[in-house]
Amino acid sequence: MENSLPEVLTIEEKHGKHRVFAVANQKGGVGKTTTTINLATGLAAVNRRVLILDLDPQGNASTGLGIDRNDRTISSYDVVTGAATLRQAIRHTRIPGLDIVPATVDLLGAELELIGVDRRSFRVREALEGAGTDYDYILIDCPPALGLLTLNALTAADAILVPLQCEFFALEGLSQLLRTVEMVKRSFNPKLELQGVVLTMFDKRNNLSEQVAQDARGHLGDKVFDTIIPRNVRISEAPSHGKPALIYDHTCSGSRAYMDLAREFLRREETPAVAA
């Protein structure tokens, strides 16, 4: 993989600690988990220390990084419910610099279990305090719903990263998500910001894909990443092998796009703002 980067500041120089991102979209099948694991892999490839917190009961981020479902004795469920600390749940992956807190289907019951718990919207934020300075970036793979788990992720996050599928009704769902972000900012997390929107599953043969991309840029301007993730069969195949696409086939168009996304992400995050 090509590892060249723009000249950047370190995380400590710009932010002083790790940065937390909720990767979220209430609509399923938009490339949320694929974006999480491949962006994380791209960042790890250029020597950033990355932790994925899998908060989706489907556990696809964990599976996509080769963590067997029978090998998740301590999971994000235990972290959220207070049965284990973050450090106890962290698992190393086969990718140097990339760790994960795996998920299990037990998370399906977490929202009900937390209903009567004090500070139930802050469980993830408080758990992540245990990450210290071990990581540069923490990516939270959210479930495809705007429930208590996603609320926890947004309350814990510095920013939200939104994968947006280039298909019909995509912007309608995005509007609902952005309203939720504003609600969380007012009530739970004033620092929360929209880091960016990643256009996924782009099909250059389909006029609708181009129209969605144009509409997204028209509504959100430079909040939409320049990098576009194409629809690509190798990306779809990779999870069944327990590997990110960047490891499964680093030469395919999807992998190249995710490395471009990692570079653009770092330019946005670590390059100092130019004074007006």
C-alpha angles and dihedrals in degrees: 000000000000109000102184113131140185115258104273145176118246119252090251092052094051106028108010095228144024119310120230122213128188108211099205147161123152090218116084125225096037098119096264098139093037089054092047097053097039095045088048090049091049091051092048089050089063094048102266116140108234136186123191117204106201106211096163113104088217088067093210095147089056092048091045089057094050100259105145116228090235091054101063102094091149113038144164087275089065091048094049094046093045096245091121139016124247092251091053091054099046116112126191116232128211088261113087111240095017122103131171141202099216126221133224134189087262086086088074088075097041096088092056092044092053097050094098097033121112115249090006091164092057101053095106094043091053092045092052091058083078091065091076112174096325092110140042094204135021116196118195114205102210128204117254093259138075094238134124095291092055090043088055090051093050091047090053097043132095088205144357125238114201123201107206120196113221095236140105117297091017095124092046090060091044091057091055091049093050090052088054090050090054091050091051091049091054097044110027117004120027093180094060113121138173104255094185152304119251116206109221139184091025113180111196090197090061118078089203091064091057091046092052090049091051093047092049092051090045091055101036106022115193092002084084111083116241088225114087122198110222126216102262133173094214090059089053093049098048100076092058087061093049091245137111113247088248089065098033093054116351092180098060120104092249093054092047089051092052091051088051088050091052090052092048091046090054092048089054094044106037108026110093116247114256113239115244 
